[in-house]
Amino acid sequence: MSDIPGSALILGGGIMGLSAAWAVARQGTAVRLVEQDPIPNPRGASHDHHRLIRHAYGPSLAYLRMVEAAHGAWDLLWAELGERLMVDADVLALASSPGGWLAESRAALRAEGHAVQDLGPAELARRFPALSPDGIADAFLAGRGGVLLADRILAALLRRCLALGVTVERARAAAVDPGHARLRLADGTWRKAELLLVAAGPWAPRLLPGLAGRVAASRQVTVFLEPPPGAREAWAAMPMLLDLSESGGFYLVPPVAGTPAKIGDHRFSCQGDAEDDRAATPAEAAAILALARPRLRDLGACRVLGARACYYEVEPRERILLEPLGDRAWVLTGTSGHGFKFGPLLGLGLARAMAAPALRAGLPGWAAGEAPPPAGLLPAA
Ligand SMILES: Cc1cc2nc3c(=O)[nH]c(=O)nc-3n(C[C@H](O)[C@H](O)[C@H](O)COP(=O)(O)OP(=O)(O)OC[C@H]3O[C@@H](n4cnc5c(N)ncnc54)[C@H](O)[C@@H]3O)c2cc1C
């Protein structure tokens, strides 16, 4: 008899819920996905023009290796979608002092055989004229990263799920009953299945009180920019930029595939709640621009197109939590500011483990970046 569950109920239509729905449905399970908002959801952690994929992961060899596997999962998805919703981009990491995350990433990348190019100030200025090299103590360029076109991916995944027969229900879940793999909706009716997955993004701590103290919602502000007149092409060809300076680093996403350029803050605010407003205040936008001003020569010539707040749920050590809630339910949360790249991979891993119960015990350690994937979870490279 097959171990593949006959039915699955998924709460949440962000990248995690949609990826899981896709992966579970493609192995023959009947899936119902419950989502309170439209998909793509403007309030969701997954909503935006872009999300980044890069191998640099500080000292974490497990997550670095997981990025390689994540590329394989994206490739499978692109093949099924019939389009590749990612633009290749190098990663330029900078810091105002030596050591730290940048040096750890460089060492880990090299140990794993990735090409990493060290750049001094003169080389930085020559290759990236939009950058000011002043105050940069260390920098490297690494390849094989990319800009994932997030909203387009969510819309395409939704279409793929519907084509696979996934039922998408627009409703708010008022309560989760993991023991019976069921949800109580706001209208008082219940939905249930053989297997339940809660992938509620920053709403998860509201729904599952057991997560209190383990993950917390965090308000993060991003600012969208139109590059200076005549410079769009040059900006679009820039690498993604990770400025890891301790005094206040930021990241820059180049304006690829018709999207605006974007800057944001690496640091977690750990403030706010998933139900809060998404409009950024002028002061919040100004604080993000101030982080980038010393590094981007032409920032003053850029047009600020807007700013918005996004909420994700932070796990203090940025470990992704994919954990059982009893025998028939799982939660996928704590994806912090780095989970999007792993969406399809985690979905495929969960689906595989649902069909092969012996693999389930290895899921939490793998997702948390603490253990290799259990043997047989991922297809051989
Ligand atoms: C500013 C920012 C930058 C980021 N940058 C990157 C990056 O460069 N690279 C990267 O890999 N990751 C990045 N991330 C992280 C990544 O986007 C998240 O890890 C990921 O999107 C989380 O997806 P999710 O599906 O868990 O959550 P969400 O997208 O929030 O989806 C959860 C869904 O559950 C629904 N839901 C919740 N409660 C209920 C309920 N009671 N009833 C019905 N529906 C409900 C919500 O409406 C929501 O649509 C970034 C995140 C942010 C905010």
The ligand as an SDF file (V2000), in Angstrom:
LIG
                    3D

 53 58  0  0  0  0  0  0  0  0999 V2000
   11.7120   42.5660    2.9310 C   0  0  0  0  0  0  0  0  0  0  0  0
   11.9870   41.0970    2.7990 C   0  0  0  0  0  0  0  0  0  0  0  0
   13.1140   40.6820    2.0920 C   0  0  0  0  0  0  0  0  0  0  0  0
   13.3830   39.3190    1.9430 C   0  0  0  0  0  0  0  0  0  0  0  0
   14.4450   38.9450    1.1890 N   0  0  0  0  0  0  0  0  0  0  0  0
   14.6410   37.6320    0.9400 C   0  0  0  0  0  0  0  0  0  0  0  0
   15.6450   37.2380    0.0160 C   0  0  0  0  0  0  0  0  0  0  0  0
   16.3350   38.0670   -0.5820 O   0  0  0  0  0  0  0  0  0  0  0  0
   15.8180   35.9130   -0.2160 N   0  0  0  0  0  0  0  0  0  0  0  0
   15.0590   34.9610    0.4030 C   0  0  0  0  0  0  0  0  0  0  0  0
   15.2650   33.7720    0.1440 O   0  0  0  0  0  0  0  0  0  0  0  0
   14.0800   35.3150    1.2840 N   0  0  0  0  0  0  0  0  0  0  0  0
   13.8520   36.6130    1.5520 C   0  0  0  0  0  0  0  0  0  0  0  0
   12.8640   36.9990    2.4040 N   0  0  0  0  0  0  0  0  0  0  0  0
   12.1510   35.9800    3.1890 C   0  0  0  0  0  0  0  0  0  0  0  0
   11.0380   35.3050    2.4190 C   0  0  0  0  0  0  0  0  0  0  0  0
   10.3450   36.2200    1.6230 O   0  0  0  0  0  0  0  0  0  0  0  0
   10.1090   34.6040    3.4150 C   0  0  0  0  0  0  0  0  0  0  0  0
   10.8910   33.6600    4.1360 O   0  0  0  0  0  0  0  0  0  0  0  0
    8.9870   33.8530    2.7210 C   0  0  0  0  0  0  0  0  0  0  0  0
    8.3330   34.6830    1.8040 O   0  0  0  0  0  0  0  0  0  0  0  0
    7.9590   33.3440    3.7360 C   0  0  0  0  0  0  0  0  0  0  0  0
    6.9200   32.7320    2.9910 O   0  0  0  0  0  0  0  0  0  0  0  0
    5.6390   32.1680    3.7150 P   0  0  0  0  0  0  0  0  0  0  0  0
    4.8510   31.4600    2.6800 O   0  0  0  0  0  0  0  0  0  0  0  0
    6.0410   31.4020    4.9270 O   0  0  0  0  0  0  0  0  0  0  0  0
    4.8700   33.4470    4.2830 O   0  0  0  0  0  0  0  0  0  0  0  0
    3.8030   34.4230    3.5860 P   0  0  0  0  0  0  0  0  0  0  0  0
    4.2080   34.8060    2.2440 O   0  0  0  0  0  0  0  0  0  0  0  0
    3.5250   35.5170    4.5660 O   0  0  0  0  0  0  0  0  0  0  0  0
    2.5210   33.5210    3.4230 O   0  0  0  0  0  0  0  0  0  0  0  0
    1.7230   33.1660    4.5370 C   0  0  0  0  0  0  0  0  0  0  0  0
    0.2700   33.2500    4.0900 C   0  0  0  0  0  0  0  0  0  0  0  0
   -0.5570   32.6880    5.1060 O   0  0  0  0  0  0  0  0  0  0  0  0
   -1.7670   33.4040    5.0910 C   0  0  0  0  0  0  0  0  0  0  0  0
   -2.4140   33.2640    6.3930 N   0  0  0  0  0  0  0  0  0  0  0  0
   -1.8630   33.5400    7.5940 C   0  0  0  0  0  0  0  0  0  0  0  0
   -2.7640   33.3330    8.5800 N   0  0  0  0  0  0  0  0  0  0  0  0
   -3.8970   32.9300    7.9740 C   0  0  0  0  0  0  0  0  0  0  0  0
   -5.1930   32.5710    8.4700 C   0  0  0  0  0  0  0  0  0  0  0  0
   -5.4730   32.5810    9.7810 N   0  0  0  0  0  0  0  0  0  0  0  0
   -6.1220   32.1920    7.5820 N   0  0  0  0  0  0  0  0  0  0  0  0
   -5.8600   32.1610    6.2310 C   0  0  0  0  0  0  0  0  0  0  0  0
   -4.6620   32.5250    5.7200 N   0  0  0  0  0  0  0  0  0  0  0  0
   -3.6930   32.8860    6.5820 C   0  0  0  0  0  0  0  0  0  0  0  0
   -1.3480   34.8440    4.8710 C   0  0  0  0  0  0  0  0  0  0  0  0
   -2.4170   35.6320    4.3840 O   0  0  0  0  0  0  0  0  0  0  0  0
   -0.1920   34.6970    3.8860 C   0  0  0  0  0  0  0  0  0  0  0  0
   -0.6050   34.9140    2.5490 O   0  0  0  0  0  0  0  0  0  0  0  0
   12.5460   38.3590    2.5580 C   0  0  0  0  0  0  0  0  0  0  0  0
   11.4030   38.7690    3.2540 C   0  0  0  0  0  0  0  0  0  0  0  0
   11.1160   40.1170    3.3580 C   0  0  0  0  0  0  0  0  0  0  0  0
    9.8520   40.5350    4.0790 C   0  0  0  0  0  0  0  0  0  0  0  0
  1  2  1  0
  2  3  1  0
  2 52  2  0
  3  4  2  0
  4  5  1  0
  4 50  1  0
  5  6  2  0
  6  7  1  0
  6 13  1  0
  7  8  2  0
  7  9  1  0
  9 10  1  0
 10 11  2  0
 10 12  1  0
 12 13  2  0
 13 14  1  0
 14 15  1  0
 14 50  1  0
 15 16  1  0
 16 17  1  0
 16 18  1  0
 18 19  1  0
 18 20  1  0
 20 21  1  0
 20 22  1  0
 22 23  1  0
 23 24  1  0
 24 25  2  0
 24 26  1  0
 24 27  1  0
 27 28  1  0
 28 29  2  0
 28 30  1  0
 28 31  1  0
 31 32  1  0
 32 33  1  0
 33 34  1  0
 33 48  1  0
 34 35  1  0
 35 36  1  0
 35 46  1  0
 36 37  1  0
 36 45  1  0
 37 38  2  0
 38 39  1  0
 39 40  1  0
 39 45  2  0
 40 41  1  0
 40 42  2  0
 42 43  1  0
 43 44  2  0
 44 45  1  0
 46 47  1  0
 46 48  1  0
 48 49  1  0
 50 51  2  0
 51 52  1  0
 52 53  1  0
M  END
$$$$
